């Protein structure tokens, strides 16, 4: 008798990009690579790739990519107000044999994949969809930022940047399309955090709650390097109080950079040394970090360098105003660095008194007081051990992989 638990699964994973596209796309890439290493047949379709394509990673749209990209950016979004609605990618996927796979798993489709493609495939195959942000059940915005219209109807959108500078507001139509998709298919829904699962369930577009599968981090790649060794390799001062701030773009208001700077200015008596990882402009630095010792590492893609940067800090300051379950926090944990953050999204599920501190959103004084605690080397050293342990026991890649495989097998019965 065949043991179904040992039979390889054929999985097709679809996302906006590879790891160059941000945390959601990185989750998709990590999952595809791990599934392949575990002996399953995997194909990962990306709308675009920063690494290039290979045996696992394939282009979502092959021919006419530039023409389709131009249409989507110039007309579909800005003229019609219907971003990524037309399923241009579907003929390419069908030609590539997507219907031959056992499972089709969507990740971040916003700005890349049509929800109509999701619908078509969900009526023919077991489909899984991981919600990395809120765009899957809103009229399009990634995070409502206090707006609760998604619970009823996304009309008269208050976000200036949505829908993509179009003169036409079609958010209610886009939300209605998604509602019809969820109502008429049995798509299996995943959320990395309980917060996102609860938020999705409260949306008018959904009639069921997603299951929670936490994101994973490679604890063999991100390791707890001795801080002095990490600082020497990066030419950082060994005896200073080092605070890390990281963001893909520091000009993104959602990342809360201004609150990080305000909190640091309140602990200037501790003589902090600030290190920044991500895209940051010189004008922003001269304005905000004037007089504060700092070193800028810019955007980094090498995990070994990223690991050293995380490990070199006494604490990682993460003042995001909205997030699901950030991979940067998991990478910091695995590198042995505790995190101070605002109590938004799924972050309070990740951080407790042993792994860092969470404070009320935008409370700069509370943020600065939390930072003061990690000036104490003994306190910081103990937290370093505990966050590393947490990364291994709760967020390891083995757990991440097993949870997905178990779900896939239940859908194949």
C-alpha positions as CSV (number, residue, x, y, z in Angstrom):
1,X,0.0,0.0,0.0
2,X,1.3,3.5,-0.9
3,X,1.9,5.8,2.0
4,X,0.3,9.1,0.9
5,X,2.5,11.0,3.3
6,X,5.5,10.0,1.3
7,X,4.1,10.7,-2.2
8,X,5.6,13.8,-3.7
9,X,3.2,16.7,-4.3
10,X,3.1,18.8,-7.4
11,X,2.8,22.4,-6.3
12,X,2.6,25.6,-8.3
13,X,3.4,28.8,-6.4
14,X,2.6,32.2,-7.7
15,X,3.8,35.6,-6.4
16,X,4.6,39.1,-7.5
17,X,8.4,38.5,-7.4
18,X,11.2,36.6,-5.8
19,X,12.8,37.8,-2.5
20,X,13.7,41.1,-4.2
21,X,10.0,41.9,-4.1
22,X,9.7,42.1,-0.3
23,X,8.7,39.9,2.5
24,X,5.6,38.3,0.9
25,X,7.5,37.3,-2.2
26,X,10.4,36.1,-0.1
27,X,8.0,33.8,1.8
28,X,6.9,32.4,-1.6
29,X,10.4,31.9,-2.7
30,X,11.5,30.3,0.6
31,X,8.5,27.9,0.4
32,X,9.2,26.9,-3.1
33,X,12.9,26.2,-2.4
34,X,12.1,24.2,0.7
35,X,9.4,22.1,-1.0
36,X,11.8,21.3,-3.8
37,X,14.5,20.3,-1.3
38,X,11.9,18.0,0.4
39,X,11.4,16.1,-2.9
40,X,8.2,17.7,-4.1
41,X,7.8,19.0,-7.7
42,X,7.6,22.8,-7.5
43,X,7.2,25.6,-10.0
44,X,7.3,29.2,-8.8
45,X,5.8,31.7,-11.2
46,X,6.9,35.4,-10.6
47,X,5.6,38.5,-12.3
48,X,9.1,39.8,-12.2
49,X,12.4,38.6,-10.7
50,X,15.4,40.4,-9.3
51,X,17.5,37.2,-9.4
52,X,16.6,35.9,-12.8
53,X,14.8,32.7,-13.5
54,X,16.0,29.1,-13.0
55,X,14.7,25.5,-12.9
56,X,12.2,26.4,-10.2
57,X,11.5,30.0,-10.8
58,X,9.7,30.9,-14.0
59,X,8.3,34.1,-15.6
60,X,4.6,34.5,-15.1
61,X,4.3,36.2,-18.5
62,X,6.7,35.2,-21.2
63,X,6.0,36.9,-24.5
64,X,4.7,40.5,-24.7
65,X,5.7,41.2,-21.0
66,X,6.7,44.8,-21.8
67,X,3.5,45.5,-23.6
68,X,1.4,44.0,-20.8
69,X,3.4,45.8,-18.1
70,X,2.9,49.1,-19.9
71,X,-0.8,48.6,-20.3
72,X,-1.2,47.7,-16.6
73,X,0.9,50.6,-15.3
74,X,-0.4,53.3,-17.7
75,X,-4.0,52.3,-18.4
76,X,-5.3,49.5,-16.2
77,X,-4.3,51.3,-13.0
78,X,-4.1,55.0,-13.8
79,X,-6.8,55.4,-16.4
80,X,-9.4,52.7,-15.6
81,X,-8.8,52.5,-11.9
82,X,-8.8,48.7,-12.1
83,X,-5.3,47.5,-11.2
84,X,-4.4,44.0,-12.4
85,X,-8.0,43.1,-13.1
86,X,-7.5,41.7,-16.6
87,X,-6.1,38.1,-16.4
88,X,-3.3,38.5,-18.9
89,X,-1.3,35.8,-17.2
90,X,-3.9,33.1,-17.4
91,X,-3.2,32.0,-21.0
92,X,0.5,31.7,-20.2
93,X,-0.3,29.6,-17.1
94,X,-2.6,27.3,-19.0
95,X,-0.1,26.8,-21.7
96,X,2.6,26.1,-19.1
97,X,0.4,23.2,-17.7
98,X,-0.8,24.7,-14.4
99,X,-3.8,22.5,-14.4
100,X,-1.6,19.4,-14.1
101,X,-0.5,20.5,-10.6
102,X,-2.0,19.1,-7.4
103,X,-2.0,22.4,-5.6
104,X,-2.0,26.0,-6.8
105,X,-0.8,28.4,-4.1
106,X,-1.1,32.2,-4.5
107,X,0.9,34.7,-2.3
108,X,1.1,38.5,-3.0
109,X,-1.0,39.1,-6.1
110,X,-1.5,42.8,-5.7
111,X,-0.1,44.7,-8.7
112,X,0.9,41.5,-10.4
113,X,-1.9,38.8,-10.8
114,X,-5.6,39.2,-11.5
115,X,-8.1,37.9,-9.0
116,X,-10.0,36.5,-12.0
117,X,-7.1,34.2,-12.6
118,X,-7.4,33.0,-9.0
119,X,-11.1,32.4,-9.5
120,X,-10.7,30.5,-12.8
121,X,-8.1,28.1,-11.2
122,X,-10.1,27.7,-8.0
123,X,-13.0,26.3,-9.9
124,X,-10.8,23.6,-11.3
125,X,-8.0,22.9,-8.8
126,X,-7.4,23.0,-5.0
127,X,-6.2,26.6,-4.5
128,X,-4.5,28.1,-1.5
129,X,-4.1,31.9,-0.9
130,X,-1.8,33.4,1.7
131,X,-2.8,36.8,2.9
132,X,0.4,38.8,3.4
133,X,-1.5,42.1,3.6
134,X,-5.1,43.3,3.4
135,X,-5.4,43.9,-0.3
136,X,-7.0,40.4,-0.7
137,X,-10.2,41.5,1.0
138,X,-10.2,45.3,0.7
139,X,-10.9,47.5,-2.3
140,X,-7.2,47.3,-2.9
141,X,-5.3,49.1,-0.1
142,X,-2.5,47.1,1.6
143,X,-3.4,48.3,5.1
144,X,-6.6,50.3,5.9
145,X,-4.7,52.4,8.5
146,X,-7.7,52.9,10.8
147,X,-10.4,52.9,8.0
148,X,-13.1,50.3,8.6
149,X,-15.0,50.6,5.3
150,X,-13.6,47.1,4.3
151,X,-16.1,45.7,6.8
152,X,-19.0,46.9,4.8
153,X,-18.1,48.5,1.5
154,X,-15.0,50.2,0.2
155,X,-16.4,53.4,-1.2
156,X,-14.9,56.9,-1.4
157,X,-11.5,55.7,-0.5
158,X,-9.7,58.1,1.8
159,X,-6.2,56.9,0.9
160,X,-4.7,59.5,-1.5
161,X,-2.5,56.9,-3.2
162,X,-5.4,54.5,-3.9
163,X,-6.4,53.6,-6.5
164,X,-3.0,54.4,-8.0
165,X,-3.7,58.0,-8.8
166,X,-6.6,57.1,-11.0
167,X,-9.4,59.7,-11.5
168,X,-11.9,56.7,-11.2
169,X,-12.5,55.2,-7.8
170,X,-13.4,51.5,-8.4
171,X,-12.6,50.2,-5.0
172,X,-16.1,49.0,-4.3
173,X,-16.2,47.0,-7.6
174,X,-12.8,45.4,-6.9
175,X,-14.0,44.4,-3.4
176,X,-17.2,43.0,-4.8
177,X,-15.2,40.9,-7.3
178,X,-13.2,39.4,-4.5
179,X,-16.3,38.7,-2.4
180,X,-17.8,36.8,-5.3
181,X,-14.6,34.8,-5.7
182,X,-14.6,33.8,-2.0
183,X,-18.3,33.1,-2.0
184,X,-18.2,30.8,-5.1
185,X,-15.1,28.8,-4.5
186,X,-13.5,26.8,-1.7
187,X,-10.2,28.5,-1.7
188,X,-8.1,27.6,1.4
189,X,-7.0,30.8,3.1
190,X,-3.8,31.2,5.1
191,X,-2.7,34.1,7.4
192,X,0.7,34.4,9.0
193,X,-0.8,36.1,12.0
194,X,-4.0,35.7,14.1
195,X,-4.5,39.5,13.8
196,X,-4.7,39.3,10.0
197,X,-6.9,36.2,10.2
198,X,-9.3,38.1,12.5
199,X,-9.2,41.2,10.3
200,X,-10.0,39.2,7.2
201,X,-12.9,37.4,8.8
202,X,-14.4,40.8,9.8
203,X,-14.3,41.9,6.1
204,X,-17.5,41.9,4.1
205,X,-15.6,40.1,1.3
206,X,-15.0,36.9,3.4
207,X,-17.3,34.3,4.8
208,X,-14.7,32.2,6.7
209,X,-11.6,32.8,8.8
210,X,-8.1,31.9,7.4
211,X,-6.0,29.3,9.2
212,X,-2.8,30.6,10.8
213,X,0.6,29.4,9.6
214,X,3.4,31.6,10.9
215,X,6.2,32.7,8.5
216,X,9.5,31.0,8.9
217,X,13.1,32.0,9.2
218,X,16.2,30.0,8.3
219,X,17.9,29.7,11.7
220,X,21.0,28.0,10.1
221,X,21.5,31.0,7.8
222,X,20.7,33.7,10.4
223,X,22.7,32.9,13.5
224,X,23.5,34.5,16.8
225,X,27.0,35.8,16.0
226,X,29.0,37.2,18.9
227,X,28.3,40.9,18.9
228,X,31.9,42.0,19.2
229,X,32.9,39.8,16.3
230,X,30.0,41.1,14.2
231,X,30.9,44.7,15.0
232,X,34.6,44.2,14.1
233,X,33.7,42.7,10.7
234,X,31.4,45.7,10.0
235,X,33.9,48.3,11.4
236,X,31.4,49.4,14.2
237,X,32.4,50.6,17.7
238,X,32.5,47.7,20.1
239,X,31.6,49.5,23.3
240,X,28.7,51.7,22.1
241,X,25.0,51.2,22.5
242,X,24.1,50.1,19.0
243,X,20.6,50.5,17.7
244,X,19.5,49.1,14.3
245,X,16.7,50.7,12.2
246,X,15.8,48.9,9.0
247,X,13.2,49.5,6.2
248,X,13.0,48.9,2.5
249,X,12.4,52.7,2.2
250,X,12.8,55.1,5.0
251,X,10.6,57.6,3.2
252,X,7.6,55.3,3.4
253,X,5.5,56.9,6.1
254,X,4.1,53.5,7.1
255,X,7.5,52.5,8.3
256,X,7.5,55.2,11.0
257,X,11.0,56.4,10.6
258,X,10.2,59.8,12.2
259,X,9.0,58.1,15.4
260,X,12.3,56.1,15.6
261,X,14.3,59.3,15.3
262,X,12.2,61.1,17.9
263,X,12.6,58.3,20.4
264,X,16.4,58.2,19.8
265,X,16.7,61.9,20.4
266,X,15.2,61.3,23.8
267,X,17.9,58.9,24.8
268,X,20.8,60.9,23.5
269,X,22.3,60.9,27.0
270,X,23.0,57.1,26.4
271,X,25.3,58.0,23.6
272,X,23.6,55.7,21.0
273,X,25.2,54.6,17.8
274,X,22.6,54.2,15.0
275,X,23.0,51.8,12.1
276,X,20.6,51.9,9.2
277,X,19.8,49.2,6.7
278,X,17.7,50.0,3.6
279,X,17.2,52.8,1.1
280,X,17.6,56.2,2.8
281,X,18.2,59.6,1.1
282,X,21.1,61.9,2.1
283,X,18.6,64.8,2.6
284,X,16.6,62.7,5.1
285,X,19.7,61.8,7.0
286,X,21.0,65.3,7.2
287,X,17.7,66.5,8.5
288,X,16.8,63.7,11.0
289,X,20.2,62.3,12.1
290,X,22.1,65.6,12.5
291,X,24.5,65.2,15.4
292,X,23.8,61.5,16.0
293,X,26.6,59.0,15.3
294,X,25.5,56.6,12.6
295,X,26.5,54.3,9.8
296,X,24.4,53.5,6.7
297,X,24.5,50.1,5.1
298,X,21.9,50.8,2.4
299,X,20.0,48.1,0.8
300,X,21.4,44.6,1.4
301,X,20.6,41.3,-0.4
302,X,23.4,39.1,1.0
303,X,21.9,37.1,3.9
304,X,25.4,36.8,5.5
305,X,25.8,40.5,5.6
306,X,22.3,41.0,6.8
307,X,22.9,38.5,9.6
308,X,26.0,40.4,10.7
309,X,24.1,43.7,10.8
310,X,21.3,42.2,12.9
311,X,23.7,40.5,15.2
312,X,25.8,43.6,15.7
313,X,23.0,45.6,17.3
314,X,21.9,45.6,21.0
315,X,18.4,46.1,19.8
316,X,16.4,46.4,16.6
317,X,14.0,49.4,16.6
318,X,11.0,48.6,14.3
319,X,8.5,51.5,14.5
320,X,6.2,50.3,11.7
321,X,2.7,51.7,11.8
322,X,1.1,48.7,10.1
323,X,2.4,45.2,9.4
324,X,1.4,41.6,9.4
325,X,4.2,39.3,10.5
326,X,7.4,41.0,9.4
327,X,10.3,38.7,8.3
328,X,12.8,41.3,9.5
329,X,11.7,40.7,13.1
330,X,12.1,36.9,12.6
331,X,15.6,37.5,11.1
332,X,16.5,39.7,14.0
333,X,15.3,37.0,16.5
334,X,17.3,34.3,14.7
335,X,20.4,36.6,14.8
336,X,20.0,37.0,18.6
337,X,18.8,40.6,18.6
338,X,15.6,41.6,20.6
339,X,13.1,44.0,19.0
340,X,11.3,47.2,20.2
341,X,8.2,48.0,18.2
342,X,4.7,49.5,18.2
343,X,1.8,47.2,19.1
344,X,0.3,47.1,15.6
345,X,-0.9,44.3,13.4
346,X,0.6,40.9,14.2
347,X,3.7,42.2,15.9
348,X,2.3,41.8,19.5
349,X,1.9,38.1,18.8
350,X,5.7,37.9,18.1
351,X,7.1,40.0,20.9
352,X,6.8,39.7,24.6
353,X,8.8,40.8,27.6
354,X,11.5,38.2,26.9
355,X,11.9,39.0,23.2
356,X,11.8,42.8,23.3
357,X,9.0,45.3,24.0
358,X,5.9,46.6,22.2
359,X,4.4,50.0,23.1
360,X,1.3,51.9,22.0
361,X,1.5,53.1,18.4
362,X,3.1,56.5,18.0
363,X,4.0,56.8,21.7
364,X,7.5,58.1,21.3
365,X,8.1,58.5,25.1
366,X,7.2,54.8,25.7
367,X,9.4,53.8,22.7
368,X,12.4,55.7,24.2
369,X,11.8,54.2,27.7
370,X,11.8,50.7,26.1
371,X,15.1,51.5,24.3
372,X,16.6,52.5,27.6
373,X,16.2,49.0,29.0
374,X,18.5,47.5,26.4
375,X,21.4,49.8,27.3
376,X,21.9,47.3,30.1
377,X,24.3,44.7,28.7
378,X,23.1,41.9,31.0
379,X,19.4,42.6,30.1
380,X,20.2,42.7,26.4
381,X,22.4,39.5,26.6
382,X,19.6,37.5,28.3
383,X,17.1,38.7,25.7
384,X,19.5,37.7,22.9
385,X,19.5,34.1,24.1
386,X,15.7,34.0,24.5
387,X,14.9,35.5,21.0
388,X,17.2,33.0,19.4
389,X,15.4,30.2,21.2
390,X,12.1,31.6,20.1
391,X,13.1,31.6,16.5
392,X,14.2,28.0,16.6
393,X,11.2,26.7,18.6
394,X,8.4,28.6,16.9
395,X,9.5,30.0,13.6
396,X,12.0,27.5,12.1
397,X,11.8,26.7,8.4
398,X,11.0,23.0,9.3
399,X,7.8,24.1,11.1
400,X,6.9,26.5,8.3
401,X,7.4,23.7,5.7
402,X,5.6,20.9,7.6
403,X,2.6,23.1,8.2
404,X,2.2,23.8,4.5
405,X,2.7,20.2,3.5
406,X,0.1,19.0,6.0
407,X,-2.4,21.5,4.6
408,X,-1.7,20.5,1.0
409,X,-2.2,16.8,1.8
410,X,-5.6,17.5,3.4
411,X,-6.7,19.2,0.2
412,X,-5.7,16.3,-1.9
413,X,-7.9,13.8,-0.1
